[in-house]
Amino acid sequence: MKTALATVAVLVLALALGWTSEAVRVEENGLSFSLEAVERLQELAEGSGTAGQHSPRLRMSSASLCDDPMLPQEFLPLCQQRGASASLSRLAMVPLDVCEICAFAACTGC
């Protein structure tokens, strides 16, 4: 009985943590993106940088990111807007560790 209760408690905790991370949204230019999508964007932006640059996130090309098949689909409306490069650059610099506790102005839903 105790193991069944412990298992249920662990499952409830895992589900609660999963729902919490999915609920966090990052807002940019009138659009809202999941925290997971912003994390993926940051991974792509870091991978597109050239060695020796001070910050690869600042030098990324919005065209190359928007054409990347690994870019989450929720960024496609942003890619079609004017100023997409600046918006993607700002999203690539969102401090995710601070965003997870909603201490960053663009992050909501904690």
Backbone as a printed PyTorch tensor [residue, N CA C, xyz], in Angstrom:
tensor([[[  0.8170,  -1.1940,   0.0000],
         [  0.0000,   0.0000,   0.0000],
         [  0.8610,   1.2580,   0.0000]],

        [[  1.9390,   1.2650,   0.7970],
         [  2.8030,   2.4380,   0.8700],
         [  3.5130,   2.6790,  -0.4640]],

        [[  3.9310,   1.5940,  -1.1180],
         [  4.6090,   1.7780,  -2.4100],
         [  3.6390,   2.3050,  -3.4650]],

        [[  2.4030,   1.8540,  -3.4240],
         [  1.4060,   2.3530,  -4.3840],
         [  1.1420,   3.8350,  -4.1430]],

        [[  1.0490,   4.2330,  -2.8750],
         [  0.8210,   5.6350,  -2.5390],
         [  2.0250,   6.4820,  -2.9430]],

        [[  3.2250,   5.9830,  -2.7210],
         [  4.4410,   6.7040,  -3.1130],
         [  4.5170,   6.8470,  -4.6280]],

        [[  4.1410,   5.7960,  -5.3480],
         [  4.1490,   5.8430,  -6.8090],
         [  3.1680,   6.8890,  -7.3210]],

        [[  1.9850,   6.9270,  -6.7490],
         [  0.9850,   7.9190,  -7.1410],
         [  1.4920,   9.3260,  -6.8510]],

        [[  2.1170,   9.5190,  -5.6900],
         [  2.6420,  10.8410,  -5.3380],
         [  3.7130,  11.2910,  -6.3260]],

        [[  4.5960,  10.3870,  -6.7190],
         [  5.6440,  10.7140,  -7.6830],
         [  5.0330,  11.0560,  -9.0400]],

        [[  4.0410,  10.3050,  -9.4710],
         [  3.3840,  10.5820, -10.7510],
         [  2.6800,  11.9400, -10.7390]],

        [[  2.0010,  12.2460,  -9.6570],
         [  1.3210,  13.5360,  -9.5480],
         [  2.3380,  14.6740,  -9.5870]],

        [[  3.4410,  14.5190,  -8.8850],
         [  4.4910,  15.5340,  -8.8820],
         [  5.0940,  15.6990, -10.2690]],

        [[  5.3660,  14.5990, -10.9440],
         [  5.9350,  14.6610, -12.2940],
         [  4.9780,  15.3470, -13.2630]],

        [[  3.7060,  15.0300, -13.1710],
         [  2.7180,  15.6770, -14.0380],
         [  2.5990,  17.1620, -13.7360]],

        [[  2.6250,  17.5010, -12.4650],
         [  2.5260,  18.9140, -12.0870],
         [  3.7210,  19.6910, -12.6070]],

        [[  4.8960,  19.1320, -12.4990],
         [  6.0900,  19.8050, -13.0130],
         [  6.0320,  19.9340, -14.5290]],

        [[  5.5550,  18.9210, -15.1930],
         [  5.4270,  18.9710, -16.6520],
         [  4.4310,  20.0230, -17.0920]],

        [[  3.3040,  20.1180, -16.4260],
         [  2.3050,  21.1200, -16.7860],
         [  2.8030,  22.5180, -16.4970]],

        [[  3.5690,  22.6770, -15.4090],
         [  4.1010,  23.9940, -15.0720],
         [  5.0390,  24.4830, -16.1510]],

        [[  5.9370,  23.6220, -16.6380],
         [  6.8950,  24.0720, -17.6450],
         [  6.2030,  24.3640, -18.9650]],

        [[  5.1170,  23.6480, -19.2790],
         [  4.3950,  23.9140, -20.5090],
         [  3.5690,  25.1890, -20.3930]],

        [[  3.2190,  25.5800, -19.1920],
         [  2.3750,  26.7480, -19.0040],
         [  3.1540,  28.0470, -19.1380]],

        [[  4.4680,  28.0130, -18.9860],
         [  5.2700,  29.2200, -19.0840],
         [  5.3320,  29.6540, -20.5390]],

        [[  4.9800,  30.9050, -20.7870],
         [  4.9610,  31.4680, -22.1260],
         [  5.9030,  32.6620, -22.1790]],

        [[  6.5570,  32.8490, -23.3000],
         [  7.4440,  33.9860, -23.5170],
         [  6.8030,  34.8400, -24.6030]],

        [[  6.5850,  36.1070, -24.3060],
         [  5.9160,  36.9990, -25.2390],
         [  6.9250,  37.8820, -25.9620]],

        [[  6.6980,  38.0480, -27.2660],
         [  7.5650,  38.8880, -28.0840],
         [  6.7600,  39.4010, -29.2660]],

        [[  6.7650,  40.6930, -29.4580],
         [  6.1560,  41.3250, -30.6270],
         [  4.6860,  40.9180, -30.8170]],

        [[  3.9510,  40.8270, -29.7090],
         [  2.5380,  40.4950, -29.7840],
         [  2.2410,  39.0170, -29.9260]],

        [[  3.2580,  38.1800, -29.9510],
         [  3.0760,  36.7350, -30.0670],
         [  3.5610,  36.0650, -28.7910]],

        [[  3.0730,  34.8670, -28.5430],
         [  3.4230,  34.1220, -27.3430],
         [  3.9980,  32.7640, -27.7380]],

        [[  5.1000,  32.3710, -27.0960],
         [  5.7870,  31.1250, -27.4300],
         [  6.0110,  30.3100, -26.1640]],

        [[  5.9740,  28.9940, -26.3040],
         [  6.2340,  28.1320, -25.1480],
         [  7.6960,  28.2360, -24.7500]],

        [[  7.9500,  28.0050, -23.4840],
         [  9.3220,  28.0430, -22.9870],
         [ 10.1710,  26.9970, -23.6950]],

        [[  9.5940,  25.8370, -23.9840],
         [ 10.3280,  24.7770, -24.6720],
         [ 10.7300,  25.2160, -26.0810]],

        [[  9.8510,  25.9380, -26.7710],
         [ 10.1740,  26.4170, -28.1220],
         [ 11.2980,  27.4460, -28.0700]],

        [[ 11.2830,  28.3040, -27.0670],
         [ 12.3460,  29.3040, -26.9280],
         [ 13.6710,  28.6160, -26.6160]],

        [[ 13.6310,  27.5710, -25.7980],
         [ 14.8520,  26.8020, -25.5230],
         [ 15.4100,  26.2140, -26.8150]],

        [[ 14.5450,  25.6760, -27.6610],
         [ 14.9750,  25.0900, -28.9380],
         [ 15.5450,  26.1700, -29.8550]],

        [[ 14.9020,  27.3330, -29.8830],
         [ 15.4130,  28.4520, -30.6770],
         [ 16.8160,  28.8300, -30.2190]],

        [[ 17.0260,  28.8640, -28.9100],
         [ 18.3410,  29.2130, -28.3860],
         [ 19.3890,  28.1830, -28.7810]],

        [[ 19.0130,  26.9200, -28.7650],
         [ 19.9420,  25.8640, -29.2010],
         [ 20.3070,  26.0500, -30.6710]],

        [[ 19.3290,  26.3420, -31.5010],
         [ 19.5800,  26.5570, -32.9250],
         [ 20.4380,  27.7950, -33.1570]],

        [[ 20.1640,  28.8660, -32.4050],
         [ 20.9230,  30.1060, -32.5520],
         [ 22.3790,  29.9030, -32.1490]],

        [[ 22.6080,  29.1590, -31.0850],
         [ 23.9750,  28.8920, -30.6490],
         [ 24.7120,  28.0330, -31.6650]],

        [[ 24.0040,  27.1060, -32.2880],
         [ 24.6120,  26.2310, -33.2810],
         [ 24.9110,  26.9290, -34.5930]],

        [[ 24.2270,  28.0520, -34.8690],
         [ 24.4430,  28.7440, -36.1420],
         [ 25.5510,  29.7750, -36.0640]],

        [[ 26.0920,  29.9950, -34.8830],
         [ 27.1490,  30.9940, -34.7240],
         [ 28.4770,  30.5100, -35.2850]],

        [[ 29.3200,  31.4660, -35.6110],
         [ 30.6460,  31.1580, -36.1200],
         [ 31.6410,  31.2290, -34.9730]],

        [[ 32.5820,  30.3100, -34.9570],
         [ 33.5810,  30.2830, -33.8870],
         [ 34.3480,  31.6000, -33.8660]],

        [[ 34.6350,  32.0740, -32.6830],
         [ 35.4050,  33.2940, -32.5280],
         [ 34.5440,  34.5410, -32.3530]],

        [[ 33.2640,  34.4510, -32.5420],
         [ 32.3990,  35.6040, -32.3310],
         [ 32.1470,  35.7550, -30.8400]],

        [[ 31.9280,  36.9840, -30.4300],
         [ 31.6840,  37.2220, -29.0140],
         [ 30.3880,  36.5930, -28.5410]],

        [[ 29.3460,  36.7190, -29.3110],
         [ 28.0600,  36.1280, -28.9490],
         [ 27.3750,  35.6350, -30.2130]],

        [[ 27.3600,  34.3220, -30.4400],
         [ 26.7270,  33.8140, -31.6510],
         [ 25.2430,  34.1400, -31.7170]],

        [[ 24.6080,  34.3300, -30.5620],
         [ 23.1800,  34.6430, -30.5570],
         [ 22.9210,  35.9940, -31.2100]],

        [[ 23.8520,  36.9340, -31.0680],
         [ 23.6430,  38.2640, -31.6090],
         [ 23.9050,  38.3250, -33.1100]],

        [[ 24.5860,  37.3480, -33.6560],
         [ 24.9880,  37.3830, -35.0490],
         [ 24.2060,  36.4180, -35.9260]],

        [[ 23.1700,  35.8210, -35.3990],
         [ 22.4210,  34.8370, -36.1700],
         [ 21.6210,  35.5140, -37.2760]],

        [[ 21.3130,  34.7770, -38.2760],
         [ 20.5060,  35.2690, -39.3870],
         [ 19.0850,  34.7560, -39.2150]],

        [[ 18.1210,  35.6780, -39.2350],
         [ 16.7320,  35.2450, -39.0780],
         [ 16.3070,  34.3830, -40.2550]],

        [[ 16.8420,  34.6880, -41.4470],
         [ 16.4790,  33.8940, -42.6220],
         [ 16.9370,  32.4550, -42.4490]],

        [[ 18.1460,  32.2550, -41.9710],
         [ 18.6350,  30.8890, -41.8090],
         [ 17.8850,  30.1680, -40.7010]],

        [[ 17.5520,  30.8740, -39.6220],
         [ 16.7870,  30.2380, -38.5510],
         [ 15.3660,  29.9240, -39.0030]],

        [[ 14.7490,  30.8380, -39.7240],
         [ 13.3730,  30.6180, -40.1750],
         [ 13.2920,  29.4990, -41.2110]],

        [[ 14.3700,  29.2640, -41.9280],
         [ 14.4020,  28.1900, -42.9160],
         [ 14.8050,  26.8520, -42.3110]],

        [[ 15.2620,  26.8650, -41.0730],
         [ 15.7240,  25.6410, -40.4220],
         [ 14.5290,  24.7280, -40.1360]],

        [[ 14.5500,  23.4930, -40.6400],
         [ 13.4260,  22.5830, -40.3880],
         [ 13.2720,  22.2010, -38.9120]],

        [[ 14.2970,  22.4360, -38.1150],
         [ 14.2260,  22.1140, -36.6880],
         [ 13.5960,  23.2380, -35.8610]],

        [[ 13.3420,  24.3930, -36.5000],
         [ 12.7070,  25.5030, -35.7910],
         [ 11.2700,  25.1210, -35.4550]],

        [[ 10.8600,  25.2810, -34.2000],
         [  9.4810,  24.9650, -33.8410],
         [  8.4920,  25.7530, -34.7050]],

        [[  7.4230,  25.0890, -35.1080],
         [  6.4220,  25.6720, -36.0020],
         [  5.7850,  26.9390, -35.4430]],

        [[  5.7570,  27.0710, -34.1280],
         [  5.0950,  28.2420, -33.5610],
         [  5.8350,  29.5460, -33.8550]],

        [[  7.0790,  29.4720, -34.3750],
         [  7.8250,  30.6760, -34.7420],
         [  7.5400,  31.1390, -36.1700]],

        [[  6.8630,  30.3380, -36.9660],
         [  6.6290,  30.7050, -38.3640],
         [  5.8710,  32.0200, -38.5290]],

        [[  4.8320,  32.3030, -37.7290],
         [  4.1830,  33.6190, -37.8660],
         [  5.1530,  34.7750, -37.5770]],

        [[  6.0460,  34.5820, -36.6240],
         [  7.0380,  35.6090, -36.3200],
         [  7.9890,  35.7950, -37.4920]],

        [[  8.3840,  34.6920, -38.1140],
         [  9.3150,  34.7630, -39.2470],
         [  8.7310,  35.5620, -40.4140]],

        [[  7.4210,  35.6310, -40.5050],
         [  6.7680,  36.3400, -41.6030],
         [  6.5690,  37.8240, -41.3010]],

        [[  6.8900,  38.2550, -40.0930],
         [  6.7030,  39.6550, -39.7170],
         [  7.9470,  40.4830, -40.0160]],

        [[  7.7210,  41.7810, -40.1870],
         [  8.8580,  42.7040, -40.2700],
         [  9.5460,  42.7240, -38.9230]],

        [[ 10.8380,  42.8090, -38.9230],
         [ 11.5790,  42.8460, -37.6750],
         [ 11.7810,  41.4810, -37.0440]],

        [[ 11.6090,  40.4240, -37.8290],
         [ 11.7600,  39.0650, -37.2980],
         [ 13.1580,  38.8480, -36.7290]],

        [[ 14.1580,  39.3940, -37.3900],
         [ 15.5350,  39.2030, -36.9330],
         [ 15.7330,  39.7500, -35.5230]],

        [[ 15.2340,  40.9650, -35.2790],
         [ 15.3740,  41.5620, -33.9550],
         [ 14.5970,  40.7630, -32.9140]],

        [[ 13.4030,  40.3150, -33.2710],
         [ 12.5930,  39.5280, -32.3310],
         [ 13.2670,  38.2040, -32.0090]],

        [[ 13.7930,  37.5250, -33.0230],
         [ 14.4830,  36.2550, -32.7860],
         [ 15.7280,  36.4580, -31.9380]],

        [[ 16.4380,  37.5560, -32.1730],
         [ 17.6210,  37.8530, -31.3590],
         [ 17.2430,  38.0580, -29.9000]],

        [[ 16.1540,  38.7930, -29.6710],
         [ 15.7160,  39.0100, -28.2830],
         [ 15.2920,  37.6950, -27.6340]],

        [[ 14.5650,  36.8660, -28.3650],
         [ 14.1540,  35.5720, -27.8190],
         [ 15.3540,  34.6810, -27.5370]],

        [[ 16.3700,  34.7790, -28.3650],
         [ 17.5700,  33.9580, -28.1680],
         [ 18.3550,  34.3890, -26.9400]],

        [[ 18.0680,  35.5760, -26.4180],
         [ 18.7980,  36.0720, -25.2470],
         [ 17.9650,  36.0330, -23.9700]],

        [[ 16.7530,  35.4840, -24.0260],
         [ 15.9160,  35.3930, -22.8260],
         [ 16.6140,  34.4880, -21.8100]],

        [[ 16.7960,  34.9690, -20.5860],
         [ 17.4330,  34.1380, -19.5490],
         [ 16.4580,  33.0660, -19.0590]],

        [[ 16.6040,  31.8530, -19.5650],
         [ 15.6270,  30.7940, -19.2830],
         [ 15.5680,  30.4140, -17.8170]],

        [[ 16.6970,  30.4500, -17.1330],
         [ 16.6630,  30.0790, -15.7220],
         [ 15.8170,  31.0710, -14.9290]],

        [[ 15.8550,  32.3420, -15.2820],
         [ 15.0390,  33.3540, -14.6250],
         [ 13.5970,  33.2590, -15.1200]],

        [[ 13.4250,  32.8990, -16.3890],
         [ 12.0940,  32.7940, -16.9620],
         [ 11.3030,  31.6580, -16.3070]],

        [[ 11.9770,  30.6010, -15.9240],
         [ 11.3010,  29.4610, -15.3220],
         [ 10.6320,  29.8150, -14.0050]],

        [[ 11.1010,  30.8750, -13.3510],
         [ 10.4540,  31.3120, -12.1230],
         [  9.6850,  32.6210, -12.3600]],

        [[  9.5130,  32.9760, -13.6260],
         [  8.7500,  34.1670, -14.0370],
         [  9.2810,  35.4510, -13.4130]],

        [[ 10.5690,  35.5810, -13.3170],
         [ 11.1850,  36.8120, -12.8270],
         [ 11.6190,  37.7010, -13.9810]],

        [[ 11.2750,  37.3180, -15.2100],
         [ 11.6140,  38.0820, -16.4030],
         [ 10.3130,  38.5990, -16.9980]],

        [[ 10.2800,  39.8580, -17.3730],
         [  9.0320,  40.5190, -17.7780],
         [  8.3260,  39.8360, -18.9440]],

        [[  9.0510,  39.2260, -19.8630],
         [  8.4320,  38.6150, -21.0390],
         [  7.8170,  37.2550, -20.7390]],

        [[  8.0620,  36.7090, -19.5700],
         [  7.6080,  35.3510, -19.2410],
         [  6.3650,  35.4060, -18.3690]],

        [[  5.3830,  34.5970, -18.7180],
         [  4.1360,  34.5550, -17.9540],
         [  3.6920,  33.1110, -17.7650]],

        [[  2.8140,  32.8900, -16.8300],
         [  2.1760,  31.5940, -16.6730],
         [  2.7370,  30.6900, -15.6160]],

        [[  3.5500,  31.2070, -14.7330],
         [  4.1070,  30.3390, -13.6930],
         [  3.0770,  30.0470, -12.6290]]])
